[in-house]
Amino acid sequence: MECGYTSLENFELISCDTLTHLPLDFFPHLEHLTIESCPNLLSFSSDGLPPTLKNLSVRDCEKLVVPLSEEMKRCYTSLERLMLIRCDRLTHLPLDFFPKLESLFIDCCKNFETLSIADRRGLQILTSLKSVRIMYCRSMVSFPQGGLLAPNLWGFELQSCLKLKILPEQMQTVFPSLESLALHDCPEIESFPDEGLPSNLRSLRISNCKKLVDRRREWGLQRLPSLRRFVLRDDEDVGDSFPEEGLLPSTLTTLWIENLSNLKSLSKRGFQFLRSLTSLLIWGCPQLRSLPEEGFLASLEFLSIWCCLNSKPYPKRDFLTPSLS
């Protein structure tokens, strides 16, 4: 590779099957680096990554070792967005290496086990972090002990983390700005943190988290004054009537229930205090037989029932298209 690229800011490297090492010394001002489908790439140059880098995306580089030694900390001081997909050599990620990180996405890294903190005194470096998504990391087992202090985090999503049992500790304290929480296919998670969820939470989505749903009476959603949207999907054991009285807060405006295979009816008592609810979506509940006939959600503006073969016709009303954000 020749010199002469000292002003280069964007670099994409895609489908270079024979490349084993990537020297980046020639790009001292590089800001955006994308590497895809380089199955034999083993490492970057000995100097690591340019310290000017803001956006790093690595996909389908099964042999690549992301440099995470203490000496390489300087390489990540400007990084704002990090995406790692199918990077099988990745086992952990020390978040205090990334003082300006805003967005983190880890997907299908089969040996990834944990987010970590190398220096416990450096927790305040997570003040830039706004979004974390970890998906299909089926070896993931933990978060750092004591939680992750990310005061500006607003979006947090976990999907198909099959071994993970515990959510980050003290979420109410360490994620005070959290607005959206999504948990999909995390069957070993049993409960929310003891102190509850952040009070600013506006959207909660839960899908196929059997142990967590079995303990739903302990969720304490009534303590969430900002919760507007709740989605429950893919649960076979939620029972034949939903929701239980007092499960959902009166602030809720959108309720979406989907693929609850044993659901037969909606509980009038469970809905009686949902006076703010304007949108109700019921999808893929084949045993649903009826809705409450009287006093059912005078506030409702939108009702969608789809693939619920046994449900009886509901009296005609004029419904407006909802905002599901």
Steps between C-alpha positions, in 0.01 A plus 500: 500500500641833392519826690318811385169459681569725797178700447272196467203508740280212375621148420294192410654155463261230378546136397879479506525127559880470508582806710650406838632833633376854451759776545327827581811707560448680169166648610580733791173695457264208442153556656279226353616140453282215369632145466273224368544139397874465548502147645879471533574843642690447825599846620547867437846654483720487809401857582133402511239744373541870421407708807284722276256216430134584574311213339616136491290225341632143479287222350576137417864502605502182704875494566562867569632587844376844608795657687392553860826513687569791735754633252228529235269719707619806312355357177143544616499847654292649214277202419128587504336201328609138523339210315634144531318223312619138483837571655556164662829585671332766711442379859463827693489874448643745758272801471740737670717477186237707318453836678294656215300194395136585421372187328600135558368209292627144551337225295564129447837494676477142617779515758415838647440468876490839665526875495770596747660792679878486511531793739217531751599859565420587141122447503424863415648446153165346400326838502489502116335159468144526363417165340601138571380200298633149558348229283556127448798486734405165643806467722443830678474446874543832682533875529762668721438461871349818636334591171590738220479868579355647179291803599402588140413151377152509346477168310596152624422174317593138560406219263580128506748520785411148606731467803451846648321484835528850647449847356741782588486585869338818631342591166281761664810685619756437227257540203293800615426613141396158366184530287492173307571147630459191281561139607457225240576129535687524829348195672726501809432856616275464803433852621563869472747653747372514859472878502289493180530652155594862420212739562546667157427176313244562223510173303536142628507201265523141623505197272556134586648560845316224683656530846462877502135484392424232759592758766311789341313579822837619635573741212371811676398677180260713699807688627589617148326836447627542143419155355292543184560187291504136606551202267474135604572232240563126459398370841317170525442507877358846560168332582153511350424857614713813475594741650471442873352780706765757591766362263504797261520869595221748431740708286509237222386624156599201281469129584614236252456129578610244243532121474355421842385154400293425813326836529122458497371830630594851601453578865252782562652552846846523346389776264275697733764755601664541157316823434778639279512202262434609141652212299451126552652239269428128541679282246539125466295390802305209344302406812370849572122470528370834614561853618317654796153606388442794734706793619795401284744783446298806413833670421589253224560654155662208319437127526677237288418128529690277262518120467278435802279237340254437784431859599145627467423817303549817700236776477581752230673821605691771325870453573783731408844387390726507808852617554697191602827676571 
